[in-house]
Amino acid sequence: MNVPLAPYPRRSTSTDDGTRILNWARNATIAPSSAVVSPTTEAELRDAVTSGTGRLRLTGSRMSAGRMLELAAAGDRLIDTSDLRGLLTKDDDSATFAGGTSLQEVYSVLTSMGRMLPSSPGVIASQTLAGALATGTHGQGLRQSSIGDAVLSVRMVLADGSVAEFDRDHPSFPAVQLGLGVLGAVSAVTLSTVPSLVYTCVKDAVSADDLQTQLVAWNRDHAMSKAWWFPDENLVHVWTAQEANDEELREYHAGGDRLIERETTSDAMNRTVDAALSTMRGDTGLADADSKPYRTVNRFKDFSDVTGDVYQVFCRGIATPQINVEIGVPLDRAGEVISVLKEWHARTNPHMHYPIILRCTGPSTAWLSPSQGQETVYFGFVVYYAEDGTLSEGGMDFLRAVEEVLATQGGRPHWGKYFEKPLYDWPALYPRWDDFRRVRDELDPTHRFANAFADELLD
């Protein structure tokens, strides 16, 4: 496409002096400490929105790419919603949480109630509920979509300080479901809940020769599925989950409802993992064999089947500073895209120290969801930072090149991760793009909930 791509940011390894706020990965300074406001109630949130004349950005766990969060000018303020948290109300089929509640707290509260969301969780639970909605956090499984598709209503403080409720009958609800943080400040979210289920997840290592067919079958035939593709070894590590049978349920409850890891283990991935670790070691220079990047890959060694609730089975990610690119393409084009990636990999032999992550979801009703209106397969790519805060040149080249490949295949990037805006024709990718921009203009006419990144993206 011959599009100039920007370099990925270096990670700060300096000691904090208390004057600045960095994003979670510490690769962007998003605000001076003096510009941060931390409301604990909706009333304080309204005060934070209406005071001052500058622009506003919203943050919780700060896990998005820094450019989505950073302030642009003196007088701008960062509203940290992470203290606006907790269960507000509940009934038989729903629960309302404050917008800054972490997903881990949401999942823990629901589990204590014998409930769960009708959507599979993402692997990292430290992000806030409002942040998950703003960026389109999703799990895995064609029988569900993003967390935003489990939402029944959203309560927001708008730029003029008024409070508005958006339920599924509201014409702007599909915009609010995934709002990029530019529509207003989310104060409360009501989520649909269903009875908690227990799953048995079967793990395997298989050849990638027939990945095009296998990927669809895994997801059609099981409640949830996730896979990690190691192209250098032509191998795939796959998880497929179904509801536990009666015997498995009895065993799970007899064990105090704790995750059960089967005694039978497989070493089928060990050689592949050792090869990936060798490459990662050369890239990062990390000396600690138990450091987070190494642990993310070591988990594939000596694997065994497990039984647990959906959060115990799937919400097991290790929060590791990284550059993460994730692109969704229509599931009905998965075979074609996998073939393109295989050909590209064979031709270019890219530098990789982590497998390609494969997750599928059902269609989303959110206008800006990468799964909007279609079953979707997400291709995820990761490069970890070195000890000195740098990224390997080969790793950066790989991420830029593979994103360009998927962009030419009509891919839609995950909003909370890294992507290169010049690669995408947004109105062509999202049929309701202009409708989203119209809703934004209605709710925030002067674009107070914006920064330079949002301006360039939407205006």
N, C-alpha and C positions, 0 to 999 in steps of 0.2 A: 504493500500500500504506500510505501515511501513516506510514511508519516513520522515526523521527528518525535521521539519519545523522551520524556524527561527522566533523569536519573532518580533512582529510589533514594530516599533520605538516609543519611547516616544516623546511627543511634548514639545518643549522648551517654557517656560513661563518667561524666564529671559529678562531683558531689553537689547535691542541691544546696543552694544558698538561701532558699526560702522566698526568693523574689519572683519566681516564675512557676507556672503550671505546665507540665509536659503531658502529652498523651501517654497512654498505658505502655506503649512500646518505647517510649522515650526517644522517638525520632522526630518530634516536632514540639516546639514551644507554642502552646495554644493561647496563653494569656498571662499577663503579669498577675501575681497573687492579689494585688490590690483591686483587680477588676472582677474578682469572683464573688458572687452572691450565693448563699446556701440556704434557701428557704426550707422550713420544716412543716409548713401547713399551706393549704391552698391560699389563705389570706396573705401570707408572706410571699407566696409566689406571685400573686396579683400585684403586690407592692413592688416586687422586683421588676416586674414587666413594665409597670406604669411610671416608675421613677427613672429619671435620666432621659437623655435625648438621643443617645447613641444606639447602635444596633446591638442585637442580642444573639448569642448562641447558647445552645442547651447541651449539657453534658451529664453523664452519670458515672459509669466506670471508665470512660475515656478510651474505649477499645476501638473506636473507628479510626480510619486514617486521619492524621492530624489536620489535613487541609479542610476536612469537613467541619472541624471544630474551631479553628483558630480565629482570633479576632483580627480585624483589619486596621483599626484606627483608634487613637486615643478617644476615650469616652464610650467605646464599646464595652459590653459586659458579658461575662460568662456566667450563666445560671446553672449551678451544680444542683441537680435534683436528687442526688443520692440520699439525702436525709429526709426526703418526702416519701416515706416508705411504710409498708405494713398492710395487713388485711383490713379493709374498711367495712365491708358487709359480705354476707353470703346467704344463699338459699339452697334449695335442693339441687339445682342444676347450674348454678353460677357462683362466681366469687368476684368481688371487686377489690382491687389493690391500688394503692397509691402508685403514681407513675414511676417513682424512683426506686421501687422495690426491686431487689435483685431477682433474677430468675431462680437462683438457688432457694431464696426464701419462698417464692411462689410455689416451687415444686415441693418444698418441705411442708408448707402449710397444707397444701392439697393432699399430700400423702397421709398426713395426720388425720385428715378428714375421710380417708378412703376414696379420694377422688384423684383425677388426673385431667390434663387437657386433652381434647380430641386432636392434638397435633403432637408429632414426635419432637423431642427437644433437640436443640443444637448441642454440640458437645461441650461448650463452655458456658457455665451457668453464672458467672460473676457479672455479666452484663445486666443492665437494668431493663425492666419491662418496657418503658418508654423508648429506650434505645433499640431494643429488639424490634419494636414496631417501626421505628423510623428507618431502619436499614433492611428490613425484610428477613430477619433471622428465620431459618428453617431447619428441619431435621431430615429424616429419611423415611421413605415409604410412599407409595402411590395412593394409599388410602387417606392421606392427609396432605396438607400443604404447609404454609408458613404459620408461625405463631399468630400473625395478624388475622389469619382466617379462623382462629378460635375466639376472636373478639366479638362481643355482642354490642358494646358501646364504648365510646371514648369521651372523656370530659376534658376540655381544654380551656386554658386561659388565652384569650386572643390578644392581639397587639394593643387594642384599646382598653384592656383590662377587664372586658366582659368575659363571662364564662359561658361556654356553649357545650351542648351535649350532641353527640353524633351517634345514632344507633343504625342498625342495618336498614332501616327504612328511609334514612336521610339520604338525599341525592348526592351529598358530598362524602358519604361514608367510604367509598372505594379510594378516595384520595387520602383520607385520614388514616386508613389501614396501614399505609406506608407513606409517611409524609416527609421524609428526609429532614425533619426538624425545622421546616420552613413555614409551617402552617400555624403553629401556636405551641404553647407549653402544656404538655400532657400532665394533668393532675391526678387522674384516676382512669382505670381501665377495668371494664367488666368482662370477664372471660367465661366462656361456656366450659362446663366441667362434666365429666362422665365417670362412672365407677372405675376405680383403679383396677388394672389388669396386671397379671404376671406373665412374663414371656420367657421362653427358653430360646436362647440365641446359639445357633450352631455355627461353628467357625471351620473354615477349610482353606486349603491352598490349592489352586488349580492353574492349569496353563491358560495363557491369555490368547491362545490361538483362536478360540471361538468366543471371545469376549463380546463381540457384537450381538450375538444371540443370547449368551448367558446373562448379560446384564438385564435385559428386558425380562427374561424368565424369572430371575431371582426376585425382581420387583413385582411381577404379576402374581407370583405364586406364594408370596409371603407377606405378612403384615408390615414388616419393615426389613430393609436390607441396606448394607453399606459395604463398599469394597475399596481396596487400595491396590492400585495397579503399579507394578514395578516393571516398566518397559525394558530396562537393561537386562532383566532376568527372564522376561516373558512370563511373568508369574503374577497371579492375583490372589490376594488374601481377602476372603469374603465372609461377611456375617449375614445370616438369614435368621429372622426371628418370627416365631409363631406363639400364640397363646399357649401357656403351659398346660399339660394334661393333668388329670386328677392326681396321679402319683407325684408328679413334680410339684404341684401345688401343696400337697401334704408335707412334702419334704421342706419346701420353702417356709411354710408357716411353722413347722416344727423347729426350724433353725432361727426363729425369732424374726422372720421377714428380712433376713440379711441376704445379700447376694451370695449365691451358691456357685462356686467354681468347681467343675468336675475334676476328679482325680486323673482321668485319662487326658494326657497332654500330647501335643504333636510338635515335633521339631522340624516340620516341613519348611518353615520359613527361616530357619536359623542361618543358613548359609547366605540367603538373600539379604537378611538383616545385617549380617556382618559386613557384606559388601557395601551396603548403604552407610553403615556407621563409619567405615573407612573413608568414604568420600566426605561425609560430614565432618569427620575429624580434621581432614586436610583443609576444608573450607573455613571452619570456625576456630580451630586452634584451641578448643576448650580442653583443659586438662582433666577436669573432674568427670570421671566416667558416669557419675550419677546426676550430672547436670540435666536440666529440663529438656534441651534438644535431644540428647541421647536417649532419655527415658521415653520420649514420644515414639521412637522407633523400636527400642528394646521390648516394648509391650507386645510386639508381634512374635517374639521368640517364645517357644514352649507354650503355645496357646492352648486353651481348653474351652469347652462349651460352658455357658453360664445360664443361670436362672435367676430372675429378679424382676422388679417393676421396671417400667420404661426408663426411669431416670437412673436407676442403678446400672442398667445394661448399657445405655447409650450416652448418658451425660458424664463421660469419663475423660474429657479432654484435659490436657495439661496446658495451662496458659503460658505460652512461651513467646517472647518478643520475636517477631518475624515479619517478613513481607509475605502476605497471603493474597493470592489472586484466585478468584472463583468465577467461572463463567457458566451460565445456564444456556442450554440449547434444547429445542423441542425433542422429546423422547423419540418421536417417530423418525428423527434424523440421527439418532444415537449411533446406529451402525455405520452410516456414512461418515460421521465425524470421527469415530474411533478408527476407521480405515485411513482417514486423512492423517490423524495423529500418528498412527503406526508408520505410514509412509514417510512423514516428516521426521519422525524419530530415527528411522533407519538411514535417512539421507543426511541428517545433520549431526547425529550422535550428541545430543545436548547434554550439558553438565547438570546432573540431578543428584541431590542427596536426600530426597524424600519422595515417596511414591505419589502418583496422581490419585487424588481422593475422588470417589464416584458416589454421589448420592442422588436419588430421584425423589420427586414430589409430585403430587397431583396438582391440578390447576388451582390458581389463586384468583380471588375476585378483586384484589388490590390493583389499581390501574398501573402502578409502577413496579409491581412485582416482576422479577425475571420469569416467574411461572404464570404470569397473567394469562388466563384463558387456555393454558395448555399444560399437559404433562411434560415435565422437564427433567433432564439429567444435568446435574451440576458437576463440572470438572474443576477440582481444586488443586492448587499448586502452592508449595511452600518453600521458602528459602530462609534459613535461620541466620541470625547475626553472629559474627565472630566476637571474640572476647573484647576486642578493641573498638567495637561498634561499627565495623565495616561489613560489607557484603562481598562475597566472592564475585569476581568479574564474570566467571562462567555462570554463576547462579543468576545474576542480573540479566545477562544475555538470554538465558533460558526463559525467564519470566516474560521479558519483552517479546521474544519471538513466539512463544506459545500463545500469548494473549492475541497477538496479531493473527495467528492461524485461526483461532476460534472466532475472532471478530469477523473475519471474512466468511465464516460459516453461519453468520447471523446470530452469534452469541450475545446474550445480555449479561452484563457484569453484576456481581453482588455489590450493592451500594456501600456497605460498610467496610469493604476491603479495597485493595488497590486496583485501579484501572486507569487507562489513558483515554481521556475524553475525545481526542481527535480521531480515534479509531471507530467511533460510533455515530450513526445517524439516529438520534433519539426519536424524533417523530415517526420514522420508518419502523423502528423497533417496537414502539409503544403506541398503539392506535389511539389511546386516550391521553397522550402527552399534552395536547393543547387544552383538554378538559382539566387536567391537573393544574396547569398554569392558570387557568381561569379561576379555579377554586382558590388557589393561592392569592390571586389578586383580590378576590372577594374577602378573604379572611384577614389578609395582611396587605392592605393596599400600598403601603409605603415600603414594604419588604424589610421590616425591622428584624425579623428572624432570619437573617441572611449574613453572608460574608462574601468575600471575593470568589470563592469556589462556587457557592450557590448561584451568584450572579452570572458567572460564566456558563454554568451548566444550564440554567433555566431562562436566562434573558438574552 
